[in-house]
Amino acid sequence: PHYPGEAIRELERAFDLLGMKFLKLYPDYFGRPQDDPAYAPILEWANERGLVIMCHAYYPPFGEGPATVPKRYETLTTRYPRVTWVMAHQGGGGSPAVFEAARALPNIYLETCGSGCANGGVQRVVESVGPDRVLYGSDYHLFDMRAQIGKIVTADISEEAKRKILGLNAARLLGLDDPSGRSRPLD
């Protein structure tokens, strides 16, 4: 959004030429939350293509907390219904407000990476939103991938839920081939 005249052209190059599969918004760099009107051209472009966008759920530097999540994402998912949102760092424990938004809005997923995870955090997320809406994330190079994988493989959830979180959900969401060789793009 810092370069509105160049953003769409660069996105088209990245997705059409380089084969990018999803977009991450990082409002900290722009200094405005993801529902700011300056993002509209990018979000409209992503909506036309039915893309996946990862973004932090809320931003304490903007004076926000988890309570802002349900209303913000209700507005975003209404305005951009073909965008699938992945809330970074919320699948390792998250907050009740984030869980509420994910339960209420079918195009929201929670991603697991983070520097910590409360005991039973992944289990609580799966119990709250279901195993089909949780995605493994590493935030590699910031975090040790062993810890990020460990909190999933040691969680008290089914083996099938672990497989979904560790890759099958992402393969389905991004239209990639899963281990069975079938492609499962989103509608």
C-alpha positions as CSV (number, residue, x, y, z in Angstrom):
1,P,0.0,0.0,0.0
2,H,3.0,2.3,0.2
3,Y,3.1,2.2,-3.6
4,P,-0.5,2.1,-4.8
5,G,0.5,2.8,-8.4
6,E,2.8,-0.2,-8.5
7,A,1.2,-2.7,-6.1
8,I,-1.2,-4.4,-8.5
9,R,1.4,-4.7,-11.3
10,E,3.9,-6.3,-8.8
11,L,1.2,-8.7,-7.5
12,E,0.4,-9.8,-11.0
13,R,4.0,-10.4,-11.7
14,A,4.5,-12.4,-8.5
15,F,1.4,-14.5,-8.9
16,D,1.2,-14.9,-12.7
17,L,4.9,-15.1,-13.5
18,L,6.5,-16.4,-10.4
19,G,3.7,-18.6,-9.2
20,M,3.1,-17.1,-5.8
21,K,0.3,-18.9,-3.9
22,F,-0.8,-16.5,-1.1
23,L,-0.1,-13.0,0.2
24,K,0.9,-11.8,3.6
25,L,-0.1,-8.3,4.8
26,Y,2.0,-6.8,7.5
27,P,0.3,-3.7,8.7
28,D,3.1,-2.9,11.2
29,Y,5.2,-1.7,8.2
30,F,2.4,0.5,6.8
31,G,1.2,1.8,10.2
32,R,-2.4,1.1,9.5
33,P,-4.7,-2.0,10.2
34,Q,-5.6,-4.3,7.4
35,D,-9.1,-2.8,7.0
36,D,-7.7,0.7,6.2
37,P,-9.1,2.0,2.9
38,A,-5.5,2.2,1.5
39,Y,-5.5,-1.6,1.3
40,A,-8.7,-1.6,-0.8
41,P,-7.1,-2.0,-4.3
42,I,-5.0,-4.9,-3.1
43,L,-7.9,-6.6,-1.3
44,E,-10.2,-6.1,-4.3
45,W,-7.5,-7.7,-6.6
46,A,-7.1,-10.6,-4.2
47,N,-10.9,-11.0,-3.9
48,E,-11.2,-11.2,-7.7
49,R,-8.7,-14.1,-7.7
50,G,-10.0,-15.8,-4.6
51,L,-6.7,-15.6,-2.8
52,V,-5.4,-16.6,0.6
53,I,-4.1,-13.7,2.7
54,M,-2.2,-14.1,6.0
55,C,-2.3,-11.3,8.5
56,H,-2.0,-10.8,12.2
57,A,-5.4,-10.9,13.8
58,Y,-4.9,-7.6,15.7
59,Y,-2.2,-5.0,16.4
60,P,-1.4,-3.8,19.9
61,P,0.7,-1.0,18.5
62,F,-2.5,0.5,17.1
63,G,-4.2,0.3,20.5
64,E,-6.1,-2.9,19.5
65,G,-6.7,-6.1,21.3
66,P,-8.3,-9.4,20.5
67,A,-11.8,-7.9,21.1
68,T,-11.5,-6.0,17.8
69,V,-11.1,-9.2,15.8
70,P,-14.7,-10.4,15.3
71,K,-16.0,-7.1,14.0
72,R,-13.0,-6.3,11.8
73,Y,-13.1,-9.7,10.1
74,E,-16.8,-9.7,9.8
75,T,-16.5,-6.5,7.8
76,L,-13.5,-7.8,5.8
77,T,-15.2,-11.1,4.9
78,T,-18.4,-9.4,3.9
79,R,-16.5,-6.8,1.7
80,Y,-14.1,-9.4,0.3
81,P,-16.0,-12.8,0.4
82,R,-13.6,-14.7,-1.9
83,V,-10.6,-13.9,0.2
84,T,-9.6,-16.6,2.7
85,W,-7.9,-15.1,5.8
86,V,-5.2,-16.8,7.8
87,M,-4.7,-15.3,11.2
88,A,-1.0,-15.6,12.1
89,H,0.0,-16.9,15.5
90,Q,-3.5,-17.7,16.6
91,G,-3.5,-21.5,16.3
92,G,-1.2,-22.2,19.1
93,G,-3.5,-20.9,21.8
94,G,-5.2,-17.8,20.4
95,S,-7.8,-15.9,22.2
96,P,-11.6,-16.5,22.7
97,A,-12.4,-13.5,20.4
98,V,-10.3,-14.9,17.6
99,F,-11.9,-18.3,18.1
100,E,-15.3,-16.6,18.0
101,A,-14.4,-14.9,14.7
102,A,-13.1,-18.2,13.2
103,R,-16.2,-20.1,14.2
104,A,-18.5,-17.5,12.8
105,L,-16.7,-16.8,9.5
106,P,-16.0,-19.8,7.3
107,N,-13.2,-18.2,5.4
108,I,-10.9,-17.7,8.4
109,Y,-8.1,-20.1,9.4
110,L,-5.7,-20.0,12.3
111,E,-2.0,-20.5,11.9
112,T,0.1,-22.1,14.7
113,C,3.5,-20.4,14.8
114,G,4.6,-18.4,17.8
115,S,7.2,-18.0,20.5
116,G,5.1,-19.8,23.0
117,C,2.1,-22.0,23.4
118,A,0.2,-22.6,26.5
119,N,0.0,-26.2,27.6
120,G,-2.9,-27.7,25.7
121,G,-3.1,-24.6,23.3
122,V,-3.3,-26.5,20.1
123,Q,-5.9,-28.9,21.6
124,R,-8.0,-25.9,22.6
125,V,-7.8,-24.4,19.1
126,V,-8.8,-27.7,17.5
127,E,-11.7,-28.2,20.0
128,S,-12.8,-24.6,19.4
129,V,-12.6,-24.3,15.5
130,G,-12.1,-27.8,14.4
131,P,-9.0,-29.4,12.8
132,D,-9.9,-28.3,9.2
133,R,-9.3,-24.6,10.0
134,V,-5.8,-24.8,11.6
135,L,-2.6,-24.5,9.7
136,Y,1.0,-25.3,10.7
137,G,3.3,-22.3,10.6
138,S,6.9,-21.9,11.5
139,D,8.0,-18.3,11.1
140,Y,11.3,-19.7,10.2
141,H,14.1,-18.0,10.7
142,L,12.6,-16.4,13.8
143,F,11.6,-19.6,15.5
144,D,13.1,-23.1,15.7
145,M,10.9,-25.3,13.5
146,R,11.3,-28.2,15.9
147,A,9.4,-26.4,18.6
148,Q,6.7,-25.3,16.0
149,I,6.2,-28.9,14.8
150,G,6.6,-30.3,18.4
151,K,3.6,-28.4,19.8
152,I,1.4,-30.1,17.1
153,V,2.8,-33.6,17.2
154,T,2.6,-33.7,21.0
155,A,-0.9,-32.2,21.2
156,D,-3.7,-34.3,22.5
157,I,-5.5,-34.4,19.2
158,S,-6.1,-37.2,16.7
159,E,-3.4,-38.3,14.2
160,E,-5.7,-37.3,11.4
161,A,-6.0,-33.8,12.9
162,K,-2.2,-33.6,13.1
163,R,-1.9,-34.6,9.4
164,K,-4.4,-31.9,8.5
165,I,-2.7,-29.2,10.5
166,L,0.8,-30.2,9.4
167,G,0.1,-29.9,5.7
168,L,-3.2,-31.4,4.3
169,N,-5.2,-28.2,5.1
170,A,-2.6,-26.0,3.5
171,A,-2.5,-28.2,0.4
172,R,-6.3,-28.0,0.1
173,L,-6.4,-24.3,0.8
174,L,-3.7,-23.4,-1.8
175,G,-4.8,-25.9,-4.4
176,L,-1.6,-28.0,-4.1
177,D,-1.3,-31.7,-4.7
178,D,-1.7,-33.6,-1.5
179,P,0.2,-36.8,-0.7
180,S,-2.5,-38.9,-2.4
181,G,-1.8,-37.0,-5.7
182,R,-5.2,-35.3,-5.8
183,S,-5.4,-31.5,-6.2
184,R,-8.1,-29.9,-4.0
185,P,-8.4,-26.2,-5.1
186,L,-11.0,-24.1,-3.2
187,D,-14.2,-23.4,-5.1
